[in-house]
Amino acid sequence: MRVLVVGGGVAGAAVAYFAAQGGAQVTVVDAGIHAASHVPSALLNPVRGQSGQVDGRALEGLALTWALVRELEAAGWSIPHGQEGVLRPVPDERTRAKFARNLPPALPHRWLTPGDFPASLSPGWPHALLIPAGGWLDGAAFCAGLLDVSGAEVVRGRAVAWDAHSITLEEGPRLQGDALVWCGGAVGSGWASEAGTHRAGTLLTLDRPATALPVSFGAYLAPRAGGTGVLGATFEVPTPTWQEPTLPAASLRWLLNRGDALADLRGVRVTGRWSGIRLSGLVAGRQPDGVWRLSGLSSKGFLLGPLLARHVAGDVLRETAT
Ligand SMILES: Cc1cc2nc3c(=O)[nH]c(=O)nc-3n(C[C@H](O)[C@H](O)[C@H](O)COP(=O)(O)OP(=O)(O)OC[C@H]3O[C@@H](n4cnc5c(N)ncnc54)[C@H](O)[C@@H]3O)c2cc1C
């Protein structure tokens, strides 16, 4: 069976990996630009946002992503990551109560009080939730490792048309397969002129990690490959179409203020900037036109992307074989 995949971000790379594991021959067509998955340091944080929501699939997703990291490293890939936990400081009792209500008993966690806080955390937080199973990883390395280990053929180019069994590339050639999975992310949705909820964000790269553990509330500080760090958030007002991400001066000011609220940034130097767009509105399954789709991973690309890709790839193989 030949499976065609449009997009080589975490969704497409993971679909390719699981489809190949299931015995399919896989071809991935990837334009190789504007992948949200190339976020320099992605958090694996099951306790989301400022209300502490935990997705019902988060624990399974977390375990699968870490298992894949171990598998890729065993296969010789270096995937910069840290699995030492994520710290979620909360600003008041009300927020703590909200977080506590949402925590599933199966999720290992510990509430810290100021006496136990890491020295790097800025003063003023009354409580912090430590999630030992969380962490961070290098998005681009993870995707490249998955694609490589899958053995998929990777075609660099842009698909301009597709249906349930074929892809037409911008340069003209047409690829044929038994099934097609569309994983084009935010930029692909924009190229396809779809309406959607696109949200831009920025990571400032830092010359060193401002905190040993990733720390997240509003924005996040996290270690990154090579002993460096990031300060980032997805914070721009959503737009209905994909737009080249920018960093307005007011956003830069906001991000630096959020960073200061999390840790003492004196002495830390900003070395660069990475901006991307993520797409909301999860779709995982076969569409009425017969094209399969995994998109709209929002801010949970690395937490849930591989798990959802395993489901989609399994369904593709099962339903295409019958
Ligand atoms: C600032 C920011 C911070 C984030 N932080 C986190 C985090 O901490 N933790 C987390 O889990 N998630 C995080 N995310 C979200 C995460 O990055 C996304 O959910 C995820 O990367 C989306 O993956 P994807 O594979 O769907 O799309 P993408 O990674 O965008 O990949 C799509 C790929 O498809 C290609 N493509 C599209 N259309 C075509 C076409 N027609 N032909 C050929 N190729 C095509 C593109 O070039 C691209 O390479 C963050 C996102 C942003 C923007």
The ligand as an SDF file (V2000), in Angstrom:
LIG
                    3D

 53 58  0  0  0  0  0  0  0  0999 V2000
    5.2170   30.2460   18.8900 C   0  0  0  0  0  0  0  0  0  0  0  0
    4.7250   28.8290   18.9900 C   0  0  0  0  0  0  0  0  0  0  0  0
    5.0170   28.0970   20.1270 C   0  0  0  0  0  0  0  0  0  0  0  0
    4.5460   26.7920   20.2430 C   0  0  0  0  0  0  0  0  0  0  0  0
    4.8630   26.0760   21.3700 N   0  0  0  0  0  0  0  0  0  0  0  0
    4.4510   24.7860   21.4740 C   0  0  0  0  0  0  0  0  0  0  0  0
    4.8010   24.0220   22.6230 C   0  0  0  0  0  0  0  0  0  0  0  0
    5.4680   24.5220   23.5240 O   0  0  0  0  0  0  0  0  0  0  0  0
    4.3650   22.7370   22.6920 N   0  0  0  0  0  0  0  0  0  0  0  0
    3.6170   22.1610   21.6930 C   0  0  0  0  0  0  0  0  0  0  0  0
    3.2490   20.9770   21.7960 O   0  0  0  0  0  0  0  0  0  0  0  0
    3.2490   22.8770   20.5930 N   0  0  0  0  0  0  0  0  0  0  0  0
    3.6630   24.1610   20.4740 C   0  0  0  0  0  0  0  0  0  0  0  0
    3.3020   24.9040   19.3800 N   0  0  0  0  0  0  0  0  0  0  0  0
    2.3370   24.3170   18.4250 C   0  0  0  0  0  0  0  0  0  0  0  0
    2.9860   23.3520   17.4730 C   0  0  0  0  0  0  0  0  0  0  0  0
    4.1440   23.9400   16.9450 O   0  0  0  0  0  0  0  0  0  0  0  0
    1.9730   22.9970   16.3770 C   0  0  0  0  0  0  0  0  0  0  0  0
    0.8090   22.4730   16.9620 O   0  0  0  0  0  0  0  0  0  0  0  0
    2.5150   21.9210   15.4440 C   0  0  0  0  0  0  0  0  0  0  0  0
    3.8410   22.1630   15.1200 O   0  0  0  0  0  0  0  0  0  0  0  0
    1.6920   21.8320   14.1710 C   0  0  0  0  0  0  0  0  0  0  0  0
    2.2450   20.8040   13.4020 O   0  0  0  0  0  0  0  0  0  0  0  0
    1.7230   20.4530   11.9520 P   0  0  0  0  0  0  0  0  0  0  0  0
    2.5170   19.2930   11.5010 O   0  0  0  0  0  0  0  0  0  0  0  0
    0.2330   20.3690   11.9660 O   0  0  0  0  0  0  0  0  0  0  0  0
    2.0510   21.7440   11.0540 O   0  0  0  0  0  0  0  0  0  0  0  0
    3.4380   22.3960   10.6500 P   0  0  0  0  0  0  0  0  0  0  0  0
    4.4890   22.1060   11.6500 O   0  0  0  0  0  0  0  0  0  0  0  0
    3.1650   23.8260   10.3550 O   0  0  0  0  0  0  0  0  0  0  0  0
    3.8670   21.6260    9.3400 O   0  0  0  0  0  0  0  0  0  0  0  0
    3.2270   21.7840    8.1240 C   0  0  0  0  0  0  0  0  0  0  0  0
    4.2260   21.4710    7.0160 C   0  0  0  0  0  0  0  0  0  0  0  0
    3.5010   21.2440    5.8190 O   0  0  0  0  0  0  0  0  0  0  0  0
    4.1290   21.9150    4.7640 C   0  0  0  0  0  0  0  0  0  0  0  0
    3.0640   22.1870    3.7690 N   0  0  0  0  0  0  0  0  0  0  0  0
    1.9100   22.8460    3.9650 C   0  0  0  0  0  0  0  0  0  0  0  0
    1.1750   22.8570    2.8400 N   0  0  0  0  0  0  0  0  0  0  0  0
    1.8920   22.2010    1.9090 C   0  0  0  0  0  0  0  0  0  0  0  0
    1.6750   21.9230    0.5350 C   0  0  0  0  0  0  0  0  0  0  0  0
    0.5720   22.3150   -0.1110 N   0  0  0  0  0  0  0  0  0  0  0  0
    2.6360   21.2190   -0.1260 N   0  0  0  0  0  0  0  0  0  0  0  0
    3.7560   20.7980    0.5160 C   0  0  0  0  0  0  0  0  0  0  0  0
    4.0120   21.0670    1.8100 N   0  0  0  0  0  0  0  0  0  0  0  0
    3.0890   21.7490    2.5030 C   0  0  0  0  0  0  0  0  0  0  0  0
    4.7120   23.1750    5.3790 C   0  0  0  0  0  0  0  0  0  0  0  0
    5.7450   23.7240    4.5950 O   0  0  0  0  0  0  0  0  0  0  0  0
    5.2030   22.6070    6.7270 C   0  0  0  0  0  0  0  0  0  0  0  0
    6.5140   22.1050    6.5900 O   0  0  0  0  0  0  0  0  0  0  0  0
    3.7690   26.2000   19.2070 C   0  0  0  0  0  0  0  0  0  0  0  0
    3.5020   26.9490   18.0500 C   0  0  0  0  0  0  0  0  0  0  0  0
    3.9710   28.2550   17.9340 C   0  0  0  0  0  0  0  0  0  0  0  0
    3.6690   29.0280   16.6930 C   0  0  0  0  0  0  0  0  0  0  0  0
  1  2  1  0
  2  3  1  0
  2 52  2  0
  3  4  2  0
  4  5  1  0
  4 50  1  0
  5  6  2  0
  6  7  1  0
  6 13  1  0
  7  8  2  0
  7  9  1  0
  9 10  1  0
 10 11  2  0
 10 12  1  0
 12 13  2  0
 13 14  1  0
 14 15  1  0
 14 50  1  0
 15 16  1  0
 16 17  1  0
 16 18  1  0
 18 19  1  0
 18 20  1  0
 20 21  1  0
 20 22  1  0
 22 23  1  0
 23 24  1  0
 24 25  2  0
 24 26  1  0
 24 27  1  0
 27 28  1  0
 28 29  2  0
 28 30  1  0
 28 31  1  0
 31 32  1  0
 32 33  1  0
 33 34  1  0
 33 48  1  0
 34 35  1  0
 35 36  1  0
 35 46  1  0
 36 37  1  0
 36 45  1  0
 37 38  2  0
 38 39  1  0
 39 40  1  0
 39 45  2  0
 40 41  1  0
 40 42  2  0
 42 43  1  0
 43 44  2  0
 44 45  1  0
 46 47  1  0
 46 48  1  0
 48 49  1  0
 50 51  2  0
 51 52  1  0
 52 53  1  0
M  END
$$$$
